Amino acid sequence: MARRTRFRQLFGPDPKGDVDEELSFHLEMRTRELVQRGESPERAHDAARERFGDYERSRRECVDIDERRRRTLARAEYTMEIRQDVAYALRTLRRAPGFTAVAVLTLALGIGATSAIFSVVHGVLLEPLPYRDADRLHVVRTLYPDGTAYTALSAPDFMTVREGSRTFEAVEAYATGVFTLLGAGEPREVRGARVSDGLFDMLGMPVGLGRGFATDEHRPGRSGVVVLAHGFWQRTFGGDPDVLGRMVTVAGRPHTVVGVLAPGVALPSSVDVYAPLEYDETFSAATATGRRAEYLAVIGVVRPGLGVTAIDEDLARLGSDLQQAFPETNATQTFNAASLADLLLGDVRWPLFVLFGAVGLVLLVACANVANLLLARATARHEELAVRAALGAGRARLIRQLLTESAVLGSVGGVAGLGLAYWGTRALVAAEPADIPRLSQVGVDSTVVWFTMVIAFGTSLAFGALPALQSAGPTLTDALRDGGRSGDGLGRRHRVRALLVVGEMALAVVLLTGAGLLMRSFVELTQVTPGFDAANALAFRVTLQGERYRDDPQIHRGVAELEDRLRSLPRVRAVGAANVLPLGGLGPLITFAVEGAPPPPPDVNAEIAVASATPEYFRAVGASLRRGRTFTDRDSDEAPRVVVINEAAVRHWFAGQDPVGRFVTLGDGPREVVGVVADIRQRHPGEPVAPQLFAPHRQWTSRSMRMVVRADGNPAELAPAIRAEFRALDPDLALADLTELGALVDRSVERPRLFAALLTLFATVALALAATGIFGVTSYAVAQRAREISIRITLGAPPGRVVGSIVGRAVALAVAGLAVGLAGGLVAGRALESQLFGITLFDPVTVIVVVFVLAASAILASVLPARRAANLDPASLLR
């Protein structure tokens, strides 16, 4: 029986066995009573069972009752113990306010930073796109011979894909642009989109007010209707429901507002006003003309189960058919497809995951730091825990109590971290940094709250488990036997703390290395020569639409008159205009050929980016002329056709020959190259300069122009005068994006600057925590060695040697962390390789700075405890 009881105790209570024992006891007693009355044992047993009734049913009911009572008691007991543990943990933490404040602040920093970055990752990357069948949406791209993919198709190519594709369920398209809107207060520039007939339905973009577009409204001359974006309706019309039926003028044509999109519904591009895409004769798969005028974004829904390979094969088939059918325009181009999510989020996905990993390292450093604090605190509580163990508290009970204290710390730190995450997320979204897409969906929602709770619980286990196991070790009662003089446990605990510090240092070095590489890359990026002078220049955009600008001569006259007005302002040195600004894009790609030169190899693109510019544009942006001349007023629409090219075009098309005086073809006849200008960075400063061609505005008309005004002194002071001249010329024109050229340069490096700044912030926090760990370990070591140090000082050891010894130990910890961290940093740096510019992973400047910063931190963190040790009073300590 005793053996059975001990065996049963290994697995907890045994209600069935208890019930069986009790019922057997009652049956046995009844049987004895009947035997005493004269019944035989067999008859007595049968009579007792018969009188008892349904034995099995009674047994089950008793077992059920016993089980329920046992669970209720266990639950109540467990709850009471947890409450007692939590209350005790709160009392002990309240008695150590300094320790509690440092631990909570450390955890709050780690958890808050992690939750804030997770909220961005969740809102930008993890949330599905707000479209129907978002995972099956693919963008069709024009693929050039060198592998370059252009996310736009011409109208005939779009129709070819729409009618001939076997892998798409539906294919729709839209074209975006900027337009002047009249009839809603002051003239304003809006971003508009002309959408094909099935785009709203394919993407699942419902109309919240009014209606969408009817089929016949996509026919030429019938598209005088618009649908407003919900945000634009709120901003411009104050959410007035009577906006339906209201007449507005868009791009110089009257339109009737017929609907407003539902809230949160929008195209991937920023759009204020939607209009029907007209299906005129250019929208035919058999049309030969206009096939190289790519302006439509084409999106398709892939049939279920098909992958990118099947789509690309299908599109390659269509491209091959077009190459044979239209060799003049489609000889080298074909098509491929990319996931819409990849195109929208691809360039921010990896940097955000890197930041998320970096902030995870900060959280690990925070956990190690709090674990270090708990180990130090456990030393002070060693005797208390020993007394509790001597009074009967088992090791499991002590570990549970210590883990409860860790959980309380983690919970408080998690709540504080959630507050920091909420504040940090709002600040990040309000700053609208680095054109990160979908920032409007970033926020602290229920998913982020759950994530914070999970990492708060996880971190409490991470930083609490090791101190709990160490503090409640089997040698705990030794503290009572030898009065706490044993150094075995303390020495082991000190080694553990030293290892934790080494780990913190290593993680800090990984972050410092990554931050240093990104910062160095950012510095290299800012040193890139942009090819233009951004100082003292102001730029804005104007779109000439309406009755006054119906034909090319009227547009030319309007631009020239505006330039003359601005040129007459005081302190203005130059005024120019182009349809693309530096760092603002290349412009449309046009088929290009050099007369007399052999055709390019099949793997070389035969297109060049074309921009339209007025004569003084190059002087206004501060671009250098290398050879020949720029445009003059004589380069009119009746003069011989001329172009200016950049140095990249010379390298690509003329192989070291002088292009000035040569003729090139753009599809509208030969043009003479009259000049070569320096390479202007038309896209990101980190990208190679692409071949670029400039044509005179009077020979290559564009309605939407970016004007540049160069001034003596601060150009921002010219803004009121520019607006006044603008209104005086034409009150129906809208002036948009008035900004300094320098701001465009800053904006072009905003994303690498943001990522470098955030990673530097995380590395600084990690380094500060690691330095705090060194300070704690050194202080603890000084406290433990106070008697030894006093003896050494008494025997004549100079204070400098004492300080050097203690600082040397701290530096040794830092060196160990540096060795591990540099190796880890080089491995982790592979994740940053695609984000680097002008440097390699083995950048010596970064390594030197990291070594210096780490050594300085270790020395600073250990100097104070070392000086305290050198100033010990040997007499008082020895007494």
C-alpha positions in Angstrom: 0.0 0.0 0.0 2.8 2.4 0.9 4.6 1.5 -2.4 1.4 2.1 -4.3 0.9 5.4 -2.6 4.4 6.6 -3.4 4.1 5.4 -7.0 0.8 7.3 -7.3 2.2 10.4 -5.9 4.6 10.5 -8.8 1.6 11.2 -11.1 -0.6 13.2 -8.7 -3.9 12.2 -7.1 -5.7 9.0 -8.2 -9.5 9.7 -7.8 -10.5 6.3 -9.4 -8.4 4.4 -7.0 -9.6 6.4 -4.0 -13.3 5.8 -5.0 -12.6 2.1 -5.5 -11.0 1.9 -2.1 -13.9 3.7 -0.4 -16.7 1.7 -2.2 -14.9 -1.6 -1.5 -14.7 -0.6 2.2 -18.4 0.0 2.4 -19.2 -3.2 0.6 -16.9 -5.1 2.9 -18.4 -3.6 6.0 -21.9 -4.5 4.8 -20.9 -8.0 4.0 -19.4 -8.4 7.5 -22.6 -7.2 9.0 -24.7 -9.7 7.1 -22.2 -12.5 8.0 -22.6 -11.6 11.6 -26.3 -12.0 11.2 -25.8 -15.5 10.0 -25.5 -15.2 6.3 -22.9 -17.2 4.4 -20.0 -15.0 3.0 -21.1 -15.6 -0.6 -24.7 -14.7 0.1 -23.7 -11.8 2.3 -21.5 -10.4 -0.6 -24.3 -10.8 -3.1 -26.8 -9.2 -0.8 -24.5 -6.3 -0.2 -24.0 -5.7 -3.9 -27.7 -6.1 -4.6 -28.6 -3.6 -1.8 -25.9 -1.2 -3.1 -27.6 -0.9 -6.5 -25.8 0.0 -9.8 -22.2 -0.2 -8.6 -20.6 1.1 -11.9 -22.9 4.1 -12.1 -22.3 5.0 -8.5 -18.6 4.6 -9.1 -18.6 6.9 -12.1 -20.6 9.6 -10.3 -18.3 9.4 -7.3 -15.2 9.7 -9.6 -16.7 12.7 -11.4 -17.6 14.4 -8.2 -14.1 13.7 -6.9 -12.5 14.9 -10.1 -14.4 18.2 -10.1 -13.7 18.8 -6.4 -10.1 18.1 -6.9 -9.8 20.4 -9.9 -11.7 23.2 -8.1 -9.4 22.9 -5.1 -6.3 22.7 -7.2 -7.4 25.7 -9.2 -8.2 27.7 -6.1 -5.0 26.7 -4.5 -2.9 27.5 -7.6 -4.7 30.9 -8.0 -4.1 31.7 -4.4 -0.4 30.8 -4.7 -0.1 32.9 -7.8 -1.7 35.8 -6.1 0.6 35.4 -3.2 3.6 35.2 -5.5 2.6 38.2 -7.4 1.9 40.2 -4.2 5.2 39.1 -2.8 7.0 40.0 -6.0 5.4 43.5 -6.0 6.5 44.0 -2.4 10.0 42.9 -3.1 10.2 45.1 -6.2 8.8 48.0 -4.3 11.5 47.6 -1.7 14.1 48.0 -4.5 12.9 51.0 -6.4 16.2 51.7 -8.1 16.6 48.2 -9.4 12.9 48.1 -10.5 13.2 51.4 -12.3 16.3 50.4 -14.2 14.9 47.0 -15.1 11.6 48.3 -16.3 13.2 51.1 -18.3 15.5 48.7 -19.9 12.7 46.3 -20.8 10.4 49.1 -22.0 13.1 50.4 -24.4 13.7 46.9 -25.8 10.0 45.9 -26.0 8.8 49.3 -27.2 11.3 49.6 -30.0 10.5 46.0 -31.1 6.8 46.6 -31.0 7.1 49.9 -32.9 9.1 48.3 -35.7 6.8 45.3 -35.8 3.8 47.7 -36.2 5.5 49.1 -39.3 6.4 45.6 -40.6 2.9 44.4 -39.9 1.1 47.3 -41.5 3.4 47.6 -44.5 4.5 44.1 -45.3 2.3 41.5 -43.5 -1.2 42.9 -44.1 -2.6 41.8 -47.4 -3.1 44.4 -50.2 -6.6 45.9 -50.0 -7.7 44.3 -53.3 -9.8 41.3 -54.3 -7.6 38.3 -55.0 -4.6 40.3 -54.0 -2.2 37.3 -54.0 -3.1 36.6 -57.7 -2.6 40.2 -59.0 0.4 40.6 -61.3 1.7 43.6 -63.2 2.5 43.0 -66.9 5.8 44.7 -67.9 7.6 45.5 -71.1 10.9 43.6 -71.1 13.9 45.0 -73.0 16.8 43.1 -74.4 19.2 43.9 -71.6 16.7 42.6 -69.0 15.3 46.0 -68.0 11.6 45.8 -67.3 9.4 48.8 -67.7 6.1 48.7 -65.8 4.0 50.2 -68.6 2.5 49.0 -71.9 1.3 50.8 -75.0 -2.4 50.7 -75.7 -2.1 48.2 -78.6 0.2 46.0 -76.5 -2.3 46.1 -73.6 -5.1 45.0 -75.9 -2.9 42.2 -77.2 -2.3 40.9 -73.7 -5.9 41.3 -72.7 -7.2 39.4 -75.7 -4.5 36.8 -76.2 -3.4 35.8 -72.7 -4.2 32.3 -71.5 -3.0 32.7 -67.9 -5.0 35.7 -66.8 -8.7 35.6 -65.9 -8.9 39.4 -66.5 -6.5 42.1 -67.6 -7.2 45.8 -66.9 -5.2 49.0 -67.2 -5.0 52.6 -66.0 -2.9 55.7 -66.9 -2.0 58.3 -64.4 -1.1 62.0 -64.8 -1.4 65.4 -63.2 -4.3 67.7 -64.3 -5.6 71.1 -63.3 -9.0 71.0 -61.6 -11.3 74.0 -61.8 -14.7 74.4 -60.1 -13.7 73.4 -56.6 -12.3 76.7 -55.2 -8.8 77.8 -56.2 -7.4 76.1 -59.3 -5.5 73.1 -58.0 -3.4 70.3 -59.5 -4.8 66.9 -58.9 -3.5 63.4 -59.7 -5.8 61.7 -62.0 -6.2 58.2 -63.4 -8.1 57.0 -66.5 -9.2 53.5 -65.8 -10.4 50.7 -68.1 -13.9 49.5 -67.9 -13.4 46.5 -65.6 -10.6 47.8 -63.3 -12.8 48.7 -60.3 -14.6 45.4 -60.4 -11.4 43.3 -60.9 -9.6 45.0 -58.0 -12.7 45.1 -55.7 -12.9 48.9 -55.5 -16.5 49.7 -54.5 -18.1 53.0 -55.0 -19.3 54.4 -51.7 -21.5 57.2 -53.1 -23.1 57.5 -56.5 -22.0 55.1 -59.2 -19.0 54.0 -61.2 -18.5 54.2 -65.0 -21.0 52.9 -67.5 -19.7 50.9 -70.5 -20.5 53.5 -73.1 -18.7 56.2 -71.1 -15.4 54.6 -72.2 -16.1 55.5 -75.8 -14.4 58.5 -77.3 -16.3 61.8 -76.6 -18.5 60.1 -73.9 -16.1 60.2 -71.0 -17.2 63.5 -69.4 -17.7 61.9 -66.0 -15.4 61.5 -63.0 -15.4 59.5 -59.7 -13.6 61.1 -56.7 -11.3 59.4 -54.3 -12.8 59.4 -50.8 -10.0 61.3 -49.2 -10.0 63.9 -51.9 -13.8 64.3 -51.6 -13.3 64.9 -47.9 -10.5 67.4 -48.3 -11.9 69.3 -51.2 -15.6 69.1 -50.9 -15.9 68.6 -47.1 -17.6 65.3 -47.6 -20.7 67.0 -49.2 -23.0 64.3 -50.6 -24.5 66.8 -53.0 -21.3 66.7 -54.9 -23.0 64.2 -57.2 -24.0 65.9 -60.4 -21.6 68.8 -59.8 -19.6 70.1 -62.8 -15.9 70.4 -62.5 -13.3 71.1 -65.1 -10.5 68.6 -65.4 -7.7 69.0 -67.9 -9.6 71.8 -69.5 -12.7 69.7 -70.1 -16.0 69.8 -68.2 -16.8 66.6 -66.2 -19.7 65.6 -64.1 -19.1 64.0 -60.7 -21.0 60.7 -60.7 -19.5 58.9 -57.7 -17.1 58.7 -54.7 -15.1 55.7 -53.9 -15.6 53.9 -50.6 -13.2 54.8 -47.7 -9.8 53.2 -47.9 -10.2 52.3 -51.6 -7.4 53.4 -53.9 -5.2 52.4 -56.7 -1.5 51.6 -55.9 -0.7 55.0 -57.2 -1.9 58.1 -55.4 -5.0 59.3 -57.3 -7.5 62.1 -56.5 -9.8 61.9 -59.5 -10.8 58.9 -61.7 -12.1 59.1 -65.3 -12.9 56.5 -67.9 -10.1 55.3 -70.2 -11.3 55.9 -73.8 -11.1 53.0 -76.2 -10.4 54.7 -79.5 -8.7 53.2 -82.5 -5.3 52.9 -80.6 -6.9 50.2 -78.4 -6.7 47.4 -80.9 -4.5 44.4 -80.9 -4.1 44.9 -84.7 -3.0 48.5 -84.5 0.5 49.1 -85.9 1.0 52.6 -84.7 1.6 53.8 -81.1 3.1 50.5 -80.0 6.1 52.2 -78.4 4.1 54.8 -76.5 4.0 53.0 -73.2 1.8 54.8 -70.7 -0.6 52.2 -69.3 -0.1 50.3 -66.1 -1.5 46.8 -66.8 -2.7 44.5 -64.0 -4.0 41.0 -64.4 -5.6 38.3 -62.2 -3.8 35.1 -62.7 -5.8 31.9 -62.9 -5.6 29.8 -59.7 -2.7 27.5 -59.4 -0.4 29.2 -62.0 3.0 30.5 -61.0 5.2 33.3 -62.4 6.9 30.8 -64.8 3.7 29.9 -66.5 2.7 33.6 -66.8 6.1 34.6 -68.2 5.9 31.7 -70.8 2.5 32.9 -71.8 3.6 36.5 -72.1 6.8 35.5 -74.0 4.6 33.8 -76.5 2.6 36.9 -77.0 5.8 39.0 -77.3 7.2 36.6 -79.9 4.0 36.9 -81.9 4.2 40.7 -81.8 7.9 40.6 -82.9 6.9 38.8 -86.0 3.7 40.8 -86.6 5.2 44.3 -85.9 9.0 44.1 -86.4 9.2 47.8 -86.8 8.1 48.5 -83.2 8.2 45.2 -81.4 11.4 43.6 -82.8 13.3 43.4 -79.5 10.6 43.9 -76.8 8.6 41.2 -75.1 6.7 40.9 -71.8 7.0 39.5 -68.3 5.1 39.8 -65.1 5.8 40.6 -61.5 3.6 40.2 -58.4 1.8 43.5 -57.5 2.9 43.1 -53.9 6.5 42.6 -54.9 6.5 45.8 -57.0 4.8 47.8 -54.3 6.8 46.5 -51.4 9.9 44.9 -52.8 12.4 47.7 -52.2 11.3 48.3 -48.6 10.8 44.6 -47.6 14.4 43.7 -47.0 15.4 47.0 -45.1 12.4 46.7 -42.9 13.2 43.1 -42.0 16.8 44.1 -41.3 15.5 46.8 -39.0 13.2 44.3 -37.3 16.2 41.9 -36.8 18.3 44.8 -35.4 15.7 45.8 -32.9 15.4 42.1 -31.9 19.1 42.2 -31.1 18.4 45.3 -28.9 15.8 43.3 -27.1 18.3 40.5 -26.5 20.8 42.9 -25.1 18.0 44.3 -22.8 17.2 40.8 -21.7 20.9 40.0 -20.9 21.1 43.3 -19.0 18.1 42.6 -16.9 19.4 39.0 -16.3 22.6 40.6 -15.1 20.7 42.8 -12.8 18.7 39.9 -11.4 21.9 37.9 -10.8 23.4 40.8 -8.9 20.3 41.2 -6.9 20.1 37.5 -6.2 23.5 37.8 -4.5 22.0 40.2 -2.0 19.0 37.9 -1.5 21.0 34.8 -1.1 20.5 34.4 2.6 16.8 35.2 2.3 16.4 32.4 -0.3 18.5 30.1 1.9 16.3 30.7 4.9 13.2 29.9 2.8 14.8 26.7 1.5 15.7 25.7 5.1 12.1 26.3 6.2 10.9 23.8 3.6 10.5 25.7 0.3 11.6 23.3 -2.5 13.7 24.3 -5.4 10.8 24.3 -7.8 8.8 26.5 -5.4 11.7 29.0 -5.2 12.2 29.0 -9.0 8.5 29.6 -9.5 8.6 32.6 -7.1 11.6 34.1 -8.9 10.0 33.5 -12.3 6.9 35.2 -11.0 9.0 38.3 -10.1 10.5 38.2 -13.6 7.0 37.9 -15.1 5.9 41.0 -13.1 8.9 42.9 -14.3 8.2 41.8 -17.9 4.5 42.7 -17.6 5.3 46.2 -16.3 8.0 46.6 -18.9 5.6 45.4 -21.6 2.9 47.9 -20.6 5.5 50.7 -20.6 6.9 49.4 -23.9 3.5 49.4 -25.5 3.2 53.1 -24.6 6.6 53.8 -26.2 5.5 51.8 -29.2 2.3 53.8 -29.6 4.2 57.1 -29.3 7.0 55.9 -31.6 4.6 54.6 -34.3 2.6 57.8 -34.4 5.8 59.9 -34.7 7.0 57.6 -37.5 3.8 57.8 -39.4 3.4 61.5 -38.9 6.9 62.1 -40.3 6.0 60.1 -43.5 9.6 59.0 -44.0 11.3 57.9 -47.1 8.2 57.3 -49.2 7.5 54.0 -47.4 4.2 52.7 -48.9 1.1 51.9 -46.9 2.1 54.0 -43.9 -1.5 54.9 -43.4 -2.2 51.3 -42.4 0.6 51.4 -39.7 -0.7 51.7 -36.1 -0.9 50.0 -32.8 -3.8 47.6 -33.3 -4.9 44.4 -31.6 -2.2 42.4 -33.4 0.6 44.7 -32.2 -0.9 44.5 -28.6 -0.9 40.7 -28.7 2.6 40.7 -30.1 3.8 43.0 -27.3 2.2 40.7 -24.7 3.9 37.7 -26.2 7.3 39.2 -26.3 6.8 40.6 -22.8 6.1 37.1 -21.6 8.9 35.6 -23.7 11.4 38.1 -22.5 10.4 37.6 -18.8 11.3 33.9 -19.3 14.5 34.8 -21.3 15.9 37.1 -18.6 14.4 35.3 -15.6 15.2 31.6 -16.2 19.0 31.7 -15.7 19.0 33.9 -12.6 16.2 31.7 -11.1 18.1 28.5 -11.7 21.3 30.0 -10.4 19.7 31.5 -7.3 17.8 28.5 -6.4 20.6 26.1 -6.9 21.3 23.0 -4.8 24.0 24.7 -2.8 21.6 27.3 -1.5 21.6 26.1 2.1 25.4 26.4 2.2 24.9 30.1 2.8 23.4 29.3 6.2 26.1 26.7 7.2 29.1 28.9 6.4 27.5 32.3 7.0 27.8 33.3 3.3 31.5 33.0 3.2 31.6 30.4 0.5 32.8 31.8 -2.7 32.0 28.8 -5.0 28.5 29.9 -5.9 29.4 33.6 -6.0 32.3 32.9 -8.3 30.2 30.9 -10.7 27.6 33.6 -10.7 30.2 36.2 -11.4 31.4 34.2 -14.4 27.9 33.9 -15.7 27.5 37.7 -15.4 30.8 38.2 -17.2 29.6 35.9 -20.1 26.3 37.9 -20.3 28.3 41.1 -20.6 30.5 39.5 -23.4 27.2 38.5 -25.1 25.8 42.0 -24.8 29.0 43.5 -26.2 29.0 41.1 -29.1 25.4 42.0 -30.0 26.2 45.7 -29.6 29.2 45.2 -32.0 27.0 43.5 -34.6 24.6 46.5 -34.4 27.4 49.0 -34.4 29.0 47.4 -37.4 25.7 47.4 -39.3 25.0 51.0 -38.4 28.5 52.1 -39.3 28.2 50.5 -42.7 24.9 52.1 -43.4 26.1 55.5 -42.2 29.3 55.3 -44.2 27.2 54.2 -47.2 24.9 57.2 -46.6 27.9 59.6 -46.5 29.3 58.1 -49.7 25.8 58.6 -51.3 25.8 62.3 -50.3 29.2 62.7 -51.9 27.9 61.7 -55.3 28.1 64.5 -57.9 24.5 65.1 -59.0 25.5 66.8 -62.2 23.6 70.0 -61.3 23.8 72.8 -58.7 21.0 72.5 -56.3 21.8 75.7 -54.3 19.8 78.8 -54.8 17.3 77.2 -57.1 13.5 76.9 -56.8 11.3 74.5 -58.8 7.6 74.0 -59.3 5.3 72.3 -61.7 2.7 73.8 -64.0 0.3 72.0 -66.4 -1.0 74.0 -69.2 -4.5 72.8 -70.0 -7.7 74.5 -71.1 -9.0 76.7 -73.8 -5.9 78.9 -73.9 -3.5 75.9 -74.5 -5.3 73.8 -77.1 -2.3 73.5 -79.5 1.4 73.4 -79.4 2.0 77.1 -80.3 -0.3 78.2 -77.5 1.6 75.9 -75.0 4.9 77.2 -76.2 3.7 80.8 -75.9 2.4 80.2 -72.4 5.6 78.7 -71.2 7.7 81.4 -72.7 5.5 84.2 -71.3 5.8 82.7 -67.8 9.5 82.4 -68.1 9.8 86.1 -69.2 7.7 87.2 -66.2 9.8 85.2 -63.8 13.0 86.3 -65.4 12.0 90.0 -64.8 11.8 89.5 -61.0 14.7 91.0 -59.0 17.6 88.7 -58.1 16.5 86.1 -60.7 19.5 84.8 -62.6 18.0 82.2 -64.9 14.6 80.6 -65.6 14.2 77.3 -67.4 11.7 74.5 -67.8 11.7 70.8 -68.6 9.1 68.0 -68.3 11.4 66.1 -65.9 13.4 67.4 -63.0 16.8 66.0 -61.8 16.2 63.1 -59.5 12.6 63.1 -60.7 12.7 60.5 -63.4 13.9 59.9 -67.0 10.9 60.7 -69.1 9.4 58.5 -71.8 11.6 55.9 -73.6 11.8 56.5 -77.4 13.3 54.3 -80.1 16.7 55.7 -80.9 19.2 55.2 -83.7 22.4 56.9 -84.8 22.5 57.6 -88.5 25.4 55.8 -90.2 26.0 53.6 -87.3 25.4 49.8 -87.4 22.3 48.6 -85.5 22.9 47.7 -81.9 23.4 44.1 -81.0 20.2 42.2 -80.0 21.0 42.4 -76.3 21.4 46.2 -76.3 18.4 48.5 -75.8 17.4 50.6 -78.8 15.6 53.2 -76.7 16.6 56.4 -75.0 14.9 58.5 -72.4 13.7 61.8 -73.9 13.1 65.1 -72.0 11.7 68.3 -73.3 13.6 71.5 -72.2 13.5 75.2 -72.8 16.7 77.1 -73.8 17.7 78.3 -70.3 16.9 75.0 -68.5 20.6 73.8 -68.3 21.7 77.2 -66.9 18.8 77.2 -64.4 19.6 73.8 -63.0 23.4 74.5 -63.1 24.3 71.7 -65.5 27.7 71.9 -67.3 28.0 72.0 -71.0 30.8 69.6 -72.2 30.7 70.2 -75.9 28.8 72.1 -78.5 25.9 74.2 -77.4 22.6 74.1 -75.6 19.3 75.3 -77.0 18.5 78.8 -78.1 15.4 80.7 -79.1 16.2 79.9 -82.7 15.4 76.2 -82.1 11.8 76.7 -82.8 9.2 74.3 -84.3 10.1 75.6 -87.7 13.8 75.3 -87.3 15.9 72.1 -88.0 15.4 69.5 -85.4 18.2 69.4 -82.8 19.0 67.5 -79.6 21.4 67.6 -76.7 22.6 64.4 -75.1 24.4 63.6 -71.8 27.8 61.9 -71.4 26.2 58.5 -70.6 24.5 58.6 -74.1 27.9 59.4 -75.6 29.5 56.4 -73.9 26.6 54.1 -74.8 26.0 55.1 -78.4 29.1 56.8 -79.8 32.0 54.8 -78.4 34.3 57.7 -77.7 33.5 59.6 -80.9 32.4 63.2 -80.9 28.6 63.2 -81.3 28.3 66.9 -82.1 27.2 67.3 -85.6 26.0 63.7 -85.9 22.4 62.9 -86.7 20.1 60.6 -84.7 16.6 59.3 -85.3 13.8 59.3 -82.8 11.0 58.1 -85.1 10.0 61.6 -86.3 12.9 62.2 -88.6 16.6 63.0 -88.2 17.8 65.3 -85.5 21.3 66.9 -85.2 23.2 66.5 -81.9 24.3 70.1 -81.1 25.7 69.6 -77.6 26.7 67.3 -74.8 25.9 68.1 -71.2 27.3 66.6 -68.0 25.5 63.5 -66.6 22.6 64.7 -64.5 21.3 62.2 -61.9 17.7 61.8 -63.2 16.9 59.0 -60.7 18.4 57.9 -57.4 21.9 59.2 -56.8 23.0 55.6 -56.1 22.0 54.4 -59.5 24.1 54.6 -62.7 23.3 57.5 -65.0 21.2 56.3 -67.9 21.6 57.7 -71.4 19.4 60.8 -71.7 18.4 63.0 -74.6 17.0 66.5 -74.4 14.9 68.1 -77.1 13.8 71.7 -77.4 10.4 72.3 -75.9 9.3 73.9 -79.1 10.2 70.8 -81.0 9.0 68.3 -78.3 5.9 69.7 -76.7 4.9 68.8 -73.2 1.9 70.3 -71.3 3.3 69.4 -67.9 6.5 71.3 -67.2 8.8 71.6 -64.2 10.1 75.2 -64.0 13.4 76.1 -62.3 14.2 79.6 -61.1 17.8 80.3 -60.1 18.3 83.3 -57.8 21.0 85.3 -56.0 20.5 84.4 -52.4 17.7 82.5 -50.7 15.3 81.3 -53.5 12.5 80.7 -51.0 12.1 84.5 -50.7 10.9 84.5 -54.3 8.0 82.3 -53.7 5.4 85.1 -53.1 6.5 86.9 -56.2 6.4 83.7 -58.3 2.8 83.0 -57.2 1.8 86.6 -58.0 3.3 86.4 -61.5 1.6 83.0 -61.9 -1.9 84.4 -61.1 -1.2 87.5 -63.3 -0.5 85.3 -66.3 -3.5 83.0 -66.0 -5.7 82.7 -62.9 -6.8 79.3 -64.0 -3.3 77.8 -63.8 -2.4 75.7 -60.8 1.1 76.0 -59.3 2.2 72.8 -57.6 5.1 71.3 -55.7 6.9 74.6 -55.1 10.2 73.5 -53.5 13.9 74.1 -53.5 16.1 71.9 -55.6 18.1 71.2 -52.4 15.0 69.6 -50.9 14.8 67.2 -53.9 18.4 66.1 -53.2 17.6 65.6 -49.5 14.5 63.7 -50.4 16.4 61.4 -52.8 18.5 60.0 -49.9 15.8 60.1 -47.3 15.3 56.4 -47.1 19.0 55.4 -46.6 19.3 58.2 -44.1 16.2 56.9 -42.2 17.5 53.4 -42.1 21.0 54.5 -41.1 19.6 56.7 -38.4 17.3 54.0 -36.9 20.0 51.4 -36.9 22.4 53.9 -35.3 19.8 54.6 -32.6 19.4 50.9 -31.9 23.1 50.4 -31.8 23.5 53.3 -29.4 20.9 51.9 -27.1 22.5 48.4 -27.2 25.9 49.9 -26.5 24.6 51.9 -23.6 23.0 48.8 -22.1 26.2 46.8 -22.7 28.2 49.5 -21.0 25.8 49.4 -18.1 26.5 45.7 -17.9 30.2 46.3 -17.7 29.6 48.9 -15.0 27.5 46.4 -13.0 30.0 43.6 -13.3 32.9 45.8 -12.5 31.1 47.3 -9.5 30.2 43.8 -8.3 33.7 42.5 -8.7 35.1 45.5 -6.7 32.5 44.9 -3.9 33.5 41.2 -3.8 37.2 41.9 -3.8 37.2 44.9 -1.4 39.0 42.9 1.3 41.7 41.7 -1.2 42.1 45.1 -2.7 42.5 46.6 0.8 45.2 44.2 1.7 47.1 44.9 -1.6 46.8 48.7 -0.9 48.1 48.1 2.7 51.0 46.2 1.3 52.0 49.1 -0.9 50.1 48.6 -4.2 49.8 52.0 -5.9 46.3 53.2 -6.7 47.2 53.4 -10.4 48.0 49.7 -10.5 44.6 48.9 -8.8 42.8 51.1 -11.3 44.7 49.6 -14.2 43.9 46.1 -13.0 40.2 46.7 -12.8 39.9 48.6 -16.0 42.0 45.9 -17.7 39.4 43.3 -16.8 36.6 45.4 -18.2 38.6 46.0 -21.4 39.2 42.2 -21.6 35.5 41.6 -21.5 35.0 44.2 -24.3 37.8 42.6 -26.4 36.1 39.2 -26.1 32.8 40.7 -27.1 34.5 42.6 -29.9 36.0 39.4 -31.3 32.7 37.6 -31.3 30.7 40.6 -32.5 32.9 41.4 -35.4 32.6 37.9 -36.7 28.9 38.1 -36.2 28.8 41.5 -37.8 30.4 40.4 -41.0 28.0 37.5 -41.2 25.0 39.7 -40.5 26.4 42.4 -42.8 25.5 40.2 -45.8 21.9 41.2 -45.2 23.0 44.8 -45.7 25.1 44.3 -48.8 22.4 45.2 -51.2 21.9 48.5 -49.3 25.5 49.6 -49.4 26.9 52.2 -51.8 30.6 53.0 -52.4 31.9 50.7 -49.6 32.3 47.0 -49.0 31.5 44.8 -46.0 35.1 45.0 -44.9 35.2 48.8 -44.6 38.3 49.6 -42.5 36.9 52.9 -41.3 33.8 51.3 -39.9 35.9 48.6 -38.1 38.2 51.2 -36.6 35.3 53.4 -35.4 33.6 50.3 -33.8 36.8 49.3 -32.0 37.4 52.8 -30.7 33.8 53.3 -29.6 33.7 49.9 -27.8 37.0 50.4 -26.1 36.0 53.9 -25.0 32.7 52.6 -23.6 34.4 49.8 -21.7 36.9 52.2 -20.2 34.3 54.8 -19.2 32.0 52.2 -17.7 34.8 50.8 -15.5 36.7 53.9 -14.5 34.2 54.9 -11.8 34.3 51.5 -10.0 38.0 51.3 -10.4 38.5 54.7 -8.8 36.2 53.7 -6.0 38.4 50.7 -5.4 41.6 52.8 -5.4 40.0 55.0 -2.7 39.1 52.2 -0.4 40.0 52.7 3.3 42.0 49.6 4.1 41.8 50.1 7.9 38.0 50.2 8.1 37.6 47.3 5.7 40.1 45.1 7.6 38.4 45.9 10.9 
